Amino acid sequence: MKRCAALLLALLMAAGPAFAQRGEREVRGAGKNQSMSKDQRQRMRDDMREVFRDRNRQDRPPARQLSPQEREQLRRDIQNANKDLRK
């Protein structure tokens, strides 16, 4: 009987922190999404999609192919800049 009581007490003491952590996790995760209505969340999603679309639509000139001489010059320029950064 004493062994059962000791085992039960040990299990309860070991399980205590696990129960405490479970409660904290529920409280932590409930804050952000619960305060926003369904319409607000949808509006936020739409806004983010629009931002990403706009970012992809920026007016950039199309990239042109570099000649081998221009590529070599660019490579040398980058190497020289990297050497200067190390100093």
Secondary structure, DSSP 8 states (H G I E B T S, - for coil): -HHHHHHHHHHHHHHHHHHHHHHHHHHHHTHHHHTS-HHHHHHHHHHHHHHHHHHHT----------HHHHHHHHHHHHHHHHHHH-
